[in-house]
Amino acid sequence: MLKYDNILIAVDGSREAEWAFHKAIDIAKRNNSKLSIINVIDTRSFASVEAYDRTISQRANDFAQKLLDGYEALALDRGVEEVDKIIDYGSPKSIIPKKAVKKTGADLIACGATGLNAVERFIIGSVSEAIVRHAPCDVLVVRTETLPDDFEPVVATEEFMNENK
């Protein structure tokens, strides 16, 4: 039987990413796998924004830390025994399938088909597409069309998102 030992799940605070996270928890439990949760802070736009607001990078880091802490608590509560949190900086399209896979030894990457940045997806393609193209391991892209209407995020709630703006 095929077994995944190290699962890497990419999260961005979106409802779709949390749906993928729940599926990754189930896979990790079935395989008794380590679960690494990554949030990549896309710093490419910081230079222009930080000219007006010097706190943006610290706020992004605080948001990522709270998000990952929430996901770690949820995974542990649901029975995953080993959870690792990763915050990285740069382009998620290159960091997740290359650097993060090497760092974690991931043999499966899970991600949502869509996330927070619809404009970038329209112009230059999605993060999940880049992961599928460049990952050296299996990739599970969780289709958002399967997201049930009654799905309520536990971590990436509206209150959490509004509180961390």
LOTI-462948 format. One line per 10 residues: their letters; for each residue x, y, z of N, C-alpha, C. Coordinates in nm, 2 decimals. Layout:
// LOTI-462948
A	X Y Z X Y Z X Y Z; ... .
This chain:
// LOTI-462948
MLKYDNILIA	0.08 -0.12 0.00 0.00 0.00 0.00 0.09 0.12 0.00; 0.05 0.22 -0.08 0.12 0.35 -0.09 0.10 0.42 0.04; 0.20 0.48 0.10 0.19 0.55 0.23 0.26 0.68 0.21; 0.20 0.79 0.26 0.27 0.92 0.26 0.32 0.94 0.40; 0.45 0.98 0.41 0.51 1.00 0.54 0.51 1.15 0.58; 0.52 1.24 0.48 0.53 1.38 0.51 0.44 1.46 0.41; 0.34 1.52 0.47 0.24 1.59 0.39 0.26 1.74 0.41; 0.27 1.81 0.30 0.28 1.96 0.31 0.15 2.02 0.26; 0.09 2.10 0.35 -0.03 2.17 0.31 -0.01 2.32 0.31; -0.05 2.38 0.19 -0.03 2.52 0.17 -0.16 2.59 0.21 .
VDGSREAEWA	-0.15 2.69 0.30 -0.27 2.76 0.34 -0.25 2.91 0.32; -0.36 2.99 0.29 -0.35 3.13 0.27 -0.45 3.21 0.35; -0.53 3.14 0.43 -0.64 3.21 0.50 -0.78 3.20 0.43; -0.78 3.14 0.31 -0.90 3.13 0.24 -0.99 3.01 0.28; -1.11 3.02 0.25 -1.21 2.91 0.29 -1.17 2.79 0.21; -1.12 2.81 0.08 -1.08 2.69 0.00 -0.96 2.62 0.05; -0.87 2.70 0.10 -0.75 2.64 0.16 -0.78 2.56 0.29; -0.88 2.61 0.37 -0.92 2.54 0.49 -0.99 2.41 0.45; -1.06 2.41 0.34 -1.13 2.28 0.30 -1.02 2.18 0.26; -0.91 2.23 0.19 -0.80 2.14 0.15 -0.73 2.09 0.28 .
FHKAIDIAKR	-0.72 2.18 0.38 -0.65 2.15 0.50 -0.73 2.03 0.58; -0.86 2.04 0.58 -0.94 1.93 0.64 -0.91 1.79 0.57; -0.90 1.80 0.44 -0.87 1.67 0.36 -0.73 1.63 0.39; -0.63 1.72 0.41 -0.50 1.68 0.44 -0.49 1.62 0.58; -0.57 1.67 0.67 -0.58 1.61 0.81 -0.62 1.46 0.79; -0.72 1.44 0.72 -0.77 1.30 0.70 -0.66 1.21 0.64; -0.59 1.26 0.54 -0.48 1.18 0.48 -0.37 1.15 0.58; -0.34 1.26 0.65 -0.23 1.24 0.75 -0.27 1.14 0.86; -0.39 1.14 0.90 -0.43 1.05 1.01 -0.43 0.90 0.95; -0.48 0.88 0.83 -0.48 0.75 0.77 -0.34 0.69 0.75 .
NNSKLSIINV	-0.25 0.78 0.72 -0.11 0.74 0.69 -0.02 0.75 0.81; -0.07 0.80 0.92 0.02 0.83 1.04 0.14 0.92 1.00; 0.11 1.03 0.92 0.21 1.11 0.86 0.23 1.24 0.94; 0.35 1.29 0.92 0.38 1.43 0.97 0.31 1.52 0.88; 0.25 1.63 0.93 0.18 1.73 0.86 0.26 1.86 0.87; 0.31 1.92 0.76 0.37 2.05 0.76 0.28 2.15 0.70; 0.25 2.25 0.77 0.16 2.36 0.73 0.24 2.48 0.69; 0.23 2.53 0.56 0.31 2.64 0.52 0.22 2.76 0.48; 0.26 2.88 0.51 0.20 3.00 0.46 0.32 3.08 0.41; 0.31 3.11 0.28 0.42 3.19 0.22 0.37 3.34 0.20 .
IDTRSFASVE	0.44 3.43 0.26 0.41 3.57 0.26 0.47 3.62 0.13; 0.39 3.66 0.04 0.44 3.71 -0.10 0.49 3.85 -0.08; 0.62 3.86 -0.08 0.69 3.99 -0.05 0.71 4.07 -0.18; 0.67 4.02 -0.29 0.70 4.09 -0.42 0.63 4.23 -0.42; 0.52 4.25 -0.36 0.45 4.38 -0.36 0.48 4.46 -0.24; 0.56 4.42 -0.15 0.59 4.49 -0.02 0.67 4.62 -0.05; 0.76 4.62 -0.14 0.85 4.74 -0.16 0.76 4.86 -0.19; 0.67 4.85 -0.28 0.59 4.97 -0.31 0.49 5.01 -0.20; 0.44 4.91 -0.13 0.34 4.94 -0.02 0.41 4.99 0.10; 0.53 4.94 0.13 0.60 4.98 0.26 0.65 5.12 0.25 .
AYDRTISQRA	0.65 5.18 0.14 0.69 5.33 0.13 0.58 5.41 0.20; 0.46 5.36 0.21 0.35 5.43 0.27 0.31 5.37 0.41; 0.34 5.24 0.43 0.30 5.18 0.55 0.41 5.08 0.60; 0.50 5.12 0.69 0.61 5.04 0.73 0.57 4.92 0.82; 0.45 4.91 0.86 0.41 4.80 0.95 0.35 4.68 0.87; 0.34 4.69 0.74 0.28 4.59 0.66 0.35 4.45 0.67; 0.48 4.45 0.67 0.55 4.32 0.68 0.53 4.25 0.82; 0.53 4.33 0.92 0.50 4.28 1.06 0.36 4.23 1.07; 0.27 4.30 1.01 0.13 4.26 1.02 0.11 4.13 0.94; 0.17 4.12 0.83 0.16 3.99 0.75 0.22 3.88 0.82 .
NDFAQKLLDG	0.33 3.90 0.89 0.39 3.79 0.97 0.31 3.75 1.09; 0.25 3.85 1.16 0.16 3.82 1.27 0.04 3.74 1.22; -0.02 3.78 1.11 -0.13 3.71 1.05 -0.10 3.56 1.02; 0.02 3.54 0.96 0.06 3.41 0.92 0.08 3.32 1.05; 0.14 3.38 1.15 0.17 3.31 1.28 0.04 3.27 1.34; -0.06 3.36 1.35 -0.19 3.33 1.41 -0.26 3.22 1.33; -0.25 3.23 1.20 -0.32 3.14 1.11 -0.26 3.00 1.13; -0.13 2.99 1.13 -0.07 2.86 1.14 -0.09 2.80 1.28; -0.09 2.89 1.39 -0.12 2.84 1.52 -0.26 2.78 1.53; -0.35 2.84 1.46 -0.49 2.79 1.46 -0.50 2.66 1.39 .
YEALALDRGV	-0.43 2.64 1.27 -0.43 2.52 1.20 -0.36 2.41 1.28; -0.25 2.44 1.34 -0.18 2.34 1.42 -0.27 2.29 1.53; -0.34 2.38 1.60 -0.43 2.33 1.71 -0.54 2.25 1.66; -0.59 2.28 1.54 -0.70 2.20 1.48 -0.65 2.06 1.44; -0.53 2.05 1.38 -0.47 1.93 1.34 -0.45 1.84 1.46; -0.39 1.89 1.57 -0.36 1.81 1.69 -0.49 1.77 1.75; -0.59 1.86 1.75 -0.72 1.82 1.81 -0.79 1.71 1.74; -0.76 1.70 1.61 -0.83 1.60 1.52 -0.74 1.47 1.51; -0.63 1.47 1.59 -0.56 1.34 1.59 -0.43 1.33 1.52; -0.39 1.43 1.45 -0.26 1.43 1.38 -0.15 1.44 1.49 .
EEVDKIIDYG	-0.05 1.35 1.49 0.04 1.34 1.60 0.16 1.44 1.59; 0.20 1.46 1.46 0.32 1.55 1.44 0.29 1.66 1.34; 0.30 1.78 1.39 0.26 1.90 1.31 0.38 2.00 1.31; 0.42 2.05 1.19 0.52 2.15 1.18 0.46 2.27 1.11; 0.51 2.39 1.15 0.46 2.51 1.09 0.57 2.58 1.02; 0.54 2.64 0.91 0.65 2.71 0.83 0.59 2.84 0.78; 0.66 2.94 0.80 0.63 3.07 0.74 0.75 3.10 0.65; 0.73 3.13 0.53 0.84 3.17 0.44 0.80 3.29 0.36; 0.90 3.35 0.29 0.88 3.48 0.22 0.93 3.47 0.08; 0.85 3.53 -0.01 0.88 3.52 -0.15 0.76 3.48 -0.23 .
SPKSIIPKKA	0.79 3.42 -0.34 0.68 3.37 -0.43 0.63 3.23 -0.40; 0.51 3.22 -0.36 0.46 3.08 -0.32 0.47 2.98 -0.44; 0.47 3.03 -0.56 0.48 2.95 -0.68 0.61 2.88 -0.69; 0.72 2.94 -0.64 0.85 2.87 -0.64 0.89 2.81 -0.51; 0.85 2.87 -0.40 0.89 2.83 -0.27 0.82 2.69 -0.23; 0.69 2.68 -0.26 0.62 2.56 -0.21 0.67 2.43 -0.29; 0.67 2.43 -0.42 0.71 2.31 -0.49 0.86 2.28 -0.48; 0.94 2.37 -0.45 1.09 2.35 -0.45 1.15 2.35 -0.31; 1.16 2.47 -0.26 1.23 2.49 -0.13 1.15 2.42 -0.01; 1.02 2.43 0.00 0.95 2.37 0.11 0.95 2.22 0.10 .
VKKTGADLIA	0.94 2.16 -0.02 0.94 2.02 -0.04 1.07 1.96 0.01; 1.18 2.03 -0.03 1.31 1.99 0.02 1.33 2.00 0.17; 1.28 2.11 0.22 1.29 2.13 0.37 1.22 2.03 0.45; 1.10 1.99 0.40 1.01 1.90 0.48 1.03 1.76 0.44; 1.08 1.73 0.33 1.09 1.59 0.28 0.95 1.54 0.23; 0.87 1.64 0.19 0.73 1.61 0.16 0.72 1.51 0.04; 0.63 1.41 0.06 0.60 1.32 -0.05 0.46 1.34 -0.10; 0.39 1.44 -0.04 0.26 1.48 -0.09 0.24 1.63 -0.06; 0.20 1.71 -0.16 0.16 1.85 -0.13 0.01 1.85 -0.15; -0.06 1.92 -0.06 -0.20 1.94 -0.07 -0.23 2.09 -0.08 .
CGATGLNAVE	-0.32 2.13 -0.16 -0.35 2.27 -0.17 -0.49 2.29 -0.23; -0.55 2.40 -0.21 -0.68 2.43 -0.27 -0.66 2.47 -0.42; -0.76 2.45 -0.50 -0.75 2.49 -0.64 -0.75 2.64 -0.66; -0.82 2.71 -0.57 -0.82 2.86 -0.57 -0.79 2.91 -0.43; -0.75 3.03 -0.42 -0.72 3.09 -0.29 -0.76 3.24 -0.29; -0.68 3.32 -0.22 -0.72 3.46 -0.20 -0.69 3.55 -0.32; -0.59 3.52 -0.40 -0.55 3.62 -0.50 -0.61 3.59 -0.64; -0.73 3.63 -0.67 -0.80 3.60 -0.79 -0.74 3.68 -0.91; -0.69 3.80 -0.88 -0.64 3.89 -0.99 -0.51 3.82 -1.04; -0.42 3.78 -0.96 -0.30 3.72 -1.00 -0.33 3.59 -1.07 .
RFIIGSVSEA	-0.42 3.51 -1.03 -0.46 3.39 -1.09 -0.50 3.41 -1.23; -0.58 3.52 -1.26 -0.63 3.55 -1.39 -0.51 3.59 -1.48; -0.42 3.67 -1.43 -0.31 3.73 -1.51 -0.20 3.63 -1.54; -0.15 3.56 -1.43 -0.03 3.48 -1.45 -0.05 3.33 -1.41; -0.17 3.29 -1.37 -0.19 3.15 -1.34 -0.19 3.13 -1.19; -0.24 3.02 -1.14 -0.26 2.99 -1.00 -0.14 2.93 -0.94; -0.13 2.95 -0.81 -0.03 2.88 -0.73 -0.04 2.73 -0.74; -0.16 2.68 -0.73 -0.18 2.53 -0.74 -0.13 2.48 -0.88; -0.15 2.56 -0.98 -0.10 2.52 -1.12 0.05 2.51 -1.12; 0.12 2.61 -1.06 0.26 2.61 -1.05 0.32 2.49 -0.96 .
IVRHAPCDVL	0.25 2.46 -0.86 0.28 2.35 -0.77 0.28 2.22 -0.85; 0.17 2.20 -0.92 0.15 2.08 -1.00 0.26 2.07 -1.11; 0.30 2.18 -1.17 0.40 2.17 -1.28 0.54 2.15 -1.22; 0.57 2.20 -1.10 0.71 2.20 -1.06 0.74 2.10 -0.94; 0.64 2.04 -0.88 0.67 1.96 -0.76 0.73 1.83 -0.80; 0.83 1.78 -0.72 0.89 1.65 -0.75 0.82 1.54 -0.68; 0.70 1.57 -0.62 0.62 1.46 -0.55 0.48 1.47 -0.59; 0.40 1.39 -0.54 0.25 1.39 -0.57 0.19 1.52 -0.52; 0.09 1.56 -0.59 0.01 1.68 -0.55 -0.13 1.65 -0.55; -0.20 1.69 -0.44 -0.35 1.68 -0.43 -0.40 1.82 -0.44 .
VVRTETLPDD	-0.47 1.85 -0.55 -0.53 1.98 -0.57 -0.68 1.96 -0.53; -0.73 2.02 -0.43 -0.86 2.00 -0.38 -0.95 2.10 -0.45; -1.04 2.04 -0.53 -1.13 2.12 -0.61 -1.23 2.20 -0.52; -1.25 2.32 -0.55 -1.34 2.40 -0.46 -1.48 2.38 -0.50; -1.51 2.32 -0.62 -1.64 2.29 -0.66 -1.70 2.18 -0.56; -1.62 2.11 -0.49 -1.66 2.00 -0.40 -1.69 2.06 -0.26; -1.66 2.19 -0.24 -1.68 2.25 -0.11 -1.83 2.25 -0.08; -1.87 2.18 0.03 -2.01 2.18 0.06 -2.06 2.32 0.10; -2.19 2.35 0.06 -2.25 2.48 0.10 -2.25 2.50 0.25; -2.26 2.40 0.33 -2.26 2.41 0.47 -2.13 2.41 0.54 .
FEPVVATEEF	-2.02 2.41 0.46 -1.88 2.41 0.52 -1.86 2.54 0.59; -1.82 2.54 0.72 -1.79 2.66 0.79 -1.64 2.65 0.84; -1.56 2.74 0.80 -1.42 2.73 0.84 -1.41 2.75 0.99; -1.31 2.68 1.05 -1.29 2.69 1.19 -1.18 2.79 1.23; -1.08 2.79 1.14 -0.96 2.88 1.16 -0.98 3.01 1.08; -1.00 3.00 0.95 -1.01 3.12 0.86 -1.15 3.17 0.86; -1.20 3.21 0.97 -1.34 3.26 0.98 -1.34 3.41 0.94; -1.46 3.46 0.91 -1.47 3.60 0.88 -1.42 3.69 0.99; -1.45 3.65 1.12 -1.40 3.73 1.23 -1.25 3.74 1.23; -1.19 3.62 1.21 -1.04 3.61 1.21 -0.98 3.70 1.10 .
MNENK	-1.04 3.69 0.98 -0.99 3.77 0.87 -1.00 3.92 0.90; -1.12 3.96 0.95 -1.14 4.10 0.98 -1.05 4.15 1.09; -1.03 4.06 1.19 -0.95 4.10 1.31 -0.80 4.12 1.26; -0.76 4.05 1.16 -0.61 4.06 1.12 -0.59 4.14 1.00; -0.67 4.23 0.96 -0.65 4.32 0.85 -0.56 4.43 0.88 .
